[in-house]
Amino acid sequence: MILFGTVVNVILIIIGAIIGRFLHNIPERMKETVMYGIGLAVTVIGIQMTFESTQILIVIISIVLGAVLGELGNLDGRINKLGVWMESKLPNRNNGPGVAQGFVTATLIFAVGSMAIIGAIDSGLRNDHDVLVMKGIIDGFTAIILSSTLGIGVAFAAIPVLLYQSIITLFSTQISRFIPDGLLEFFISEMTATGGLMIIAIGLNLIGLTKIRVANLIPGIFVVAVVVTIVYAF
């Protein structure tokens, strides 16, 4: 099932949001320890993905150029501004968290990030759902925390996640029709390794060791496609 990873991701978000409605006083130490555990697991997955590279120089070039493009475009800042704008258009009128607030906040957290893109591409190209399943675990726990404070609106964030990741996955399945097998295998290995570095960054952020603007690294995925095509052609 090509959309298995996305379906698991969506189900875990919904389950987490429902659980969160019954948990209003989760101890801070428990939240912190669980998040550290998830961060460590994500970091290990990222390291394993990085070893897929056959030419690590391509990964380095892609990350560096991607970071430059991301910073020039200020993707991270634009995403944050979008969140502020959306929440300003959906004011809370009940002196408490409303459905809209929970929906907007959770959607920005679950749908924006390299794990969503890389995981969806992995599902489409390799039928490998590990990244999206891990993302689902992270999103599920995050949904518990968000829902316990922002309400059931968090569960509705599963809808844009389903649409967003499914479109990327289904689009990825068509790539093989237009790209030679050798180039496709080359691209997959280098894309996986480059995405792995981004996932390591996410893990380190979850642990609290860094504050890397991972959204600004996302253009690196598209740089990989260009660099790999050039190298393969020559």
Helices and strands as residue ranges (DSSP letters): H 4-20, H 28-50, H 56-73, H 75-89, H 99-111, H 114-126, H 130-150, G 152-157, H 158-173, G 175-177, H 181-207, G 214-217, H 219-233
